[in-house]
Amino acid sequence: MTSSLLLTFDYEVFLGSRSGTVQRCLLDPTDAILKVLEKHQVKGIFFVDTLYLSSLEKETSAVCRAESKQIMDQLDTIKKAGHTIGIHIHPHWLDAKYDAAEKNWNGENKRRFALSNLDEEEKRLVIKDSVRILDRFMDPGKYRSYRAGGFYCQPFSGFSHLFAEENILLDFSLMREFKSRGFEDWYSFDFSLPPKDFIYRFEVDPLKPSLEGRFIEVSVNSFRLEGLIKLRNSIYYRLNRNNPDYRMMGNGKGSGNIIAHKSDAGIMSKLRNNTSFSIELMNPVLADGYRKALMKEKYLHFVSHPKLFTPGGISSFDLFLSYIAAEEVENDYRNVIKTHLRENLPNL
């Protein structure tokens, strides 16, 4: 049986008090990972933080204008290499402040961190602006892809009609069996009880499959660290904690939102924990663990962030792709979706 491997990237700077620089958070790590993808002839989906780009457009500083051009040039490179550009929305950029002296953004105001925090008109404007910014990178008439910032896509019914108007019909926001409550409960998600299928149709609630639903959920699975591999990973981490190859490439400060698996609580968290499949967490131990997980589950959905990459993580991802080179693996998300749904889907 052919395995499904989805490689997705949240293309964004940091979302807290310091955004970090475009060079270190986006351009350098993305260039590095594009070389690995090209080497192994695999494709990815890059979910681009549209409201960050919109914020750069609105600033008058020469630095912001230059950074905007650099990003758009890199998105051109990504598209020409055969990868897909998707929409990623962090509404908190509506309230972010730019410090010209520091050449950094402050995104500490989280009152509008999720689409659910916006009123109807704000949602409409944000979604239309997101489509406008990325329209040149998306194929006319084809389904558009979306991942909610921080996975905070509930309640989906609050904007599903607006997505349908813009042909945003593929959602990549449901992280299976995970949940989160944002700052002071202003936003949250709870995917503790996902449907059994990894990919399925739905209408207004991604937790409720519907054979006739307009939308398609491409859910995110996770990796359980337990037993020998947890021990080996812990030892490797301790031995390499000061290794410059495992120093993060980005230089900002995160939002502080906590996302956790439903079972990672109490005494059990000492024995096991669940993490996303992601390049930023990788080392040679996990490269082998991810390989085994792919062969066992036949479905593996990476969610990675260039800003969090380390040189060692990128090398380990290269190693992982080498491990699976001889296996039967489908990497084109279109074919993966068609196979799981058993539909032709000419507009995918």
C-alpha positions in Angstrom: 0.0 0.0 0.0 1.3 3.5 -1.0 2.0 5.8 1.9 1.0 9.5 2.0 3.5 12.1 2.9 2.4 15.8 3.1 5.0 18.5 3.6 3.5 21.7 4.8 5.2 24.9 6.0 3.8 27.9 7.9 5.7 30.8 6.3 5.6 33.4 9.0 7.8 35.5 11.3 7.5 35.4 15.1 4.1 36.4 16.6 5.1 37.8 20.0 7.0 41.0 21.2 9.7 40.6 18.5 8.9 39.5 15.0 12.6 38.8 14.1 14.1 39.6 10.8 12.8 38.5 7.4 16.3 37.3 6.4 16.7 35.0 9.4 13.1 33.9 9.9 12.1 33.4 6.3 14.6 33.9 3.5 17.6 31.9 4.8 15.8 28.9 6.2 13.4 28.6 3.3 16.2 28.8 0.8 17.9 25.9 2.7 14.8 23.7 2.8 14.1 24.4 -0.9 17.5 22.8 -1.8 16.6 19.7 0.2 13.1 19.4 -1.5 14.7 19.8 -4.9 17.4 17.2 -4.1 14.7 14.6 -3.3 12.2 15.8 -5.9 9.4 16.3 -3.4 6.9 19.1 -3.1 5.5 21.1 -0.3 2.6 23.5 0.5 3.7 26.9 1.9 1.0 28.6 3.9 1.9 32.3 3.8 1.0 34.7 6.6 -1.0 37.1 4.4 -1.7 39.8 7.0 2.0 40.1 7.7 2.5 40.9 4.0 -0.4 43.3 4.2 1.2 45.0 7.2 4.5 45.4 5.3 2.6 46.9 2.4 1.0 49.6 4.6 4.3 50.7 6.2 6.1 53.5 4.5 9.6 52.6 5.6 12.2 51.6 3.1 13.0 48.5 5.2 9.4 47.2 5.0 9.2 47.9 1.3 12.5 46.0 0.7 11.4 43.1 2.9 8.0 42.9 1.1 9.8 42.6 -2.3 12.2 40.0 -0.9 9.4 37.9 0.3 7.4 38.2 -2.9 10.5 37.2 -4.9 11.0 34.1 -2.8 7.3 33.2 -3.2 7.9 33.4 -7.0 10.8 31.0 -6.6 8.7 28.6 -4.5 5.9 28.6 -7.1 8.3 28.2 -10.0 9.8 25.2 -8.3 6.4 23.5 -8.4 5.3 24.0 -4.8 1.9 25.2 -3.7 1.1 28.5 -2.0 -1.7 28.5 0.5 -3.4 31.1 2.8 -2.4 31.4 6.4 -4.2 34.1 8.5 -3.0 35.6 11.8 -5.5 38.4 12.4 -3.4 39.8 15.3 -1.4 41.6 12.6 -4.3 44.1 12.5 -3.1 45.4 15.9 0.7 44.8 15.5 3.0 47.8 15.9 6.1 48.5 13.9 9.2 49.9 15.6 11.2 51.6 12.8 14.3 52.1 15.1 14.4 48.4 16.0 13.1 47.3 12.5 10.8 44.8 14.3 7.1 44.2 14.9 5.4 43.8 18.2 2.5 41.5 18.1 1.8 41.1 21.8 -1.9 42.3 21.4 -3.8 39.1 21.0 -7.3 40.3 21.2 -7.8 39.5 17.5 -5.5 36.5 17.2 -8.1 34.3 15.5 -10.8 34.8 12.8 -13.4 34.1 15.5 -12.3 37.4 17.2 -13.4 39.5 14.2 -16.8 40.8 13.3 -18.4 39.8 10.0 -17.1 42.8 8.0 -13.6 42.4 9.4 -13.6 38.7 8.4 -14.7 39.5 4.9 -12.1 42.2 4.4 -9.3 40.0 5.9 -10.2 37.1 3.7 -10.5 39.2 0.5 -7.2 40.9 1.3 -5.5 37.5 1.8 -6.7 36.3 -1.6 -5.6 39.5 -3.3 -2.1 39.3 -1.9 -1.5 35.7 -3.0 -3.7 35.6 -6.1 -0.8 35.7 -8.5 0.7 32.5 -6.9 -2.6 30.5 -7.0 -3.9 28.7 -10.1 -7.2 30.3 -11.4 -10.2 28.1 -10.8 -8.5 25.7 -8.6 -9.4 25.0 -4.9 -7.5 27.3 -2.6 -5.8 25.9 0.5 -5.9 27.3 4.0 -4.4 26.8 7.5 -5.6 28.8 10.4 -3.0 30.7 12.4 -2.2 28.6 15.4 -4.8 26.0 14.2 -7.5 28.2 15.7 -10.2 27.5 13.1 -13.2 27.0 15.4 -16.0 27.8 14.9 -15.5 27.3 11.2 -19.1 28.1 10.6 -18.3 31.7 11.4 -16.5 32.2 8.1 -17.3 29.1 6.0 -19.6 31.1 3.7 -16.8 33.7 3.1 -14.4 30.9 2.3 -16.8 29.4 -0.2 -17.1 32.7 -2.0 -13.3 32.8 -2.5 -13.0 29.1 -3.4 -11.0 28.4 -0.3 -12.2 24.8 0.0 -9.2 22.9 1.4 -8.6 23.2 5.1 -5.3 22.0 6.8 -6.1 23.2 10.3 -7.3 20.2 12.3 -4.5 18.8 14.5 -5.9 15.5 15.6 -6.5 15.0 19.3 -4.9 18.3 20.2 -6.5 21.3 22.0 -5.6 24.8 23.0 -7.0 27.7 24.9 -5.5 31.0 23.9 -4.6 34.1 26.0 -7.4 34.7 28.6 -9.6 32.3 26.6 -10.1 34.8 23.7 -9.6 32.0 21.2 -9.4 28.2 21.4 -9.7 24.9 19.6 -10.5 21.4 20.7 -9.9 18.6 18.3 -9.8 15.9 21.0 -12.3 13.6 19.1 -11.4 13.8 15.4 -13.1 11.7 12.8 -11.4 8.3 12.1 -10.4 9.3 8.5 -7.4 11.5 7.9 -9.0 13.3 4.9 -12.8 13.8 4.4 -15.5 16.2 3.3 -17.4 18.5 5.7 -19.8 21.4 5.5 -19.5 23.8 8.4 -17.8 21.8 11.2 -14.4 20.1 10.5 -15.2 17.6 13.3 -18.3 16.4 11.5 -17.7 14.7 8.2 -20.4 15.1 5.4 -20.2 13.2 2.2 -21.8 16.1 0.4 -19.8 18.8 2.2 -18.2 21.6 0.2 -15.0 21.6 2.2 -12.2 19.1 2.4 -10.3 18.6 5.7 -6.7 17.4 5.4 -6.0 16.7 9.0 -2.7 16.7 10.8 -1.5 13.7 12.7 1.2 13.5 15.4 4.1 11.4 16.6 4.1 9.7 20.0 7.4 9.8 21.8 7.5 6.9 24.2 9.7 4.0 25.3 13.1 3.5 23.7 12.8 6.2 21.1 11.9 8.8 23.8 15.0 7.7 25.8 17.2 7.9 22.8 15.8 11.3 21.7 16.3 12.6 25.3 20.0 11.4 25.3 20.6 12.9 21.9 19.1 16.2 22.9 21.3 16.4 26.1 24.4 15.6 24.2 23.7 18.3 21.6 22.0 21.0 23.5 25.0 23.3 23.0 25.8 22.2 19.4 25.5 25.2 17.1 23.9 22.9 14.5 20.9 22.8 16.7 20.6 26.6 17.2 17.4 28.1 15.8 17.9 30.1 12.7 15.1 32.6 13.4 15.6 35.5 15.9 12.2 36.5 17.2 9.9 35.8 20.2 6.9 33.6 20.0 3.3 34.2 20.9 3.3 31.9 24.0 0.2 30.0 23.0 0.2 26.4 24.4 -1.0 23.6 22.2 -1.1 20.1 23.7 -2.3 16.6 23.0 -5.3 15.5 25.1 -3.3 12.7 26.8 -0.2 14.8 27.7 -1.2 15.6 31.2 -0.3 14.4 34.7 2.1 11.5 35.4 1.6 10.1 31.8 3.5 13.1 30.4 6.6 11.8 32.1 6.4 8.5 30.2 5.2 9.8 26.8 4.3 12.9 24.9 2.9 13.7 21.4 4.5 16.1 19.0 3.8 17.3 15.5 5.9 15.9 12.7 8.1 18.8 12.0 11.6 19.7 10.6 12.4 22.0 13.5 12.2 19.1 16.0 14.2 16.6 13.9 17.5 14.9 14.7 18.8 11.5 13.4 16.9 9.6 16.1 13.6 11.2 15.0 14.4 10.8 11.3 14.3 7.0 11.9 11.3 7.3 14.1 9.4 9.3 11.5 10.3 6.7 8.9 8.9 3.9 11.0 5.7 6.0 11.7 5.2 6.6 8.0 5.5 2.9 7.1 3.1 1.9 10.0 0.4 4.6 9.6 0.7 5.1 5.9 0.0 8.8 6.4 2.3 11.5 7.7 1.5 15.2 7.7 4.5 17.5 8.4 3.8 21.0 9.9 7.0 22.9 9.9 8.0 26.6 10.4 11.1 27.9 8.7 11.7 30.4 11.5 12.3 27.5 13.9 14.6 25.5 11.7 18.1 24.5 12.8 20.9 23.3 10.5 20.8 20.0 12.3 17.1 19.7 11.8 17.4 20.3 8.0 20.1 17.7 7.8 18.0 15.2 9.6 15.1 15.9 7.3 17.4 15.2 4.4 18.3 11.9 6.1 14.6 11.1 6.5 13.9 11.6 2.8 16.9 9.4 2.0 15.5 6.7 4.3 12.2 6.6 2.4 13.5 7.1 -1.1 13.0 3.4 -2.0 9.5 3.2 -0.5 6.2 3.7 -2.2 5.3 7.2 -1.1 2.8 9.6 -2.7 3.9 13.2 -2.0 1.6 15.3 -4.3 -1.2 16.5 -2.0 -3.7 16.4 -4.9 -3.2 12.7 -5.5 -3.3 12.1 -1.7 -6.6 13.8 -1.4 -8.1 12.1 -4.5 -7.0 8.7 -3.2 -8.4 9.2 0.3 -11.7 10.6 -1.0 -11.9 8.3 -4.0 -12.9 11.2 -6.2 -11.6 12.7 -9.4 -11.7 16.4 -8.4 -10.6 18.1 -11.6 -10.4 21.5 -9.8 -8.0 20.4 -7.1 
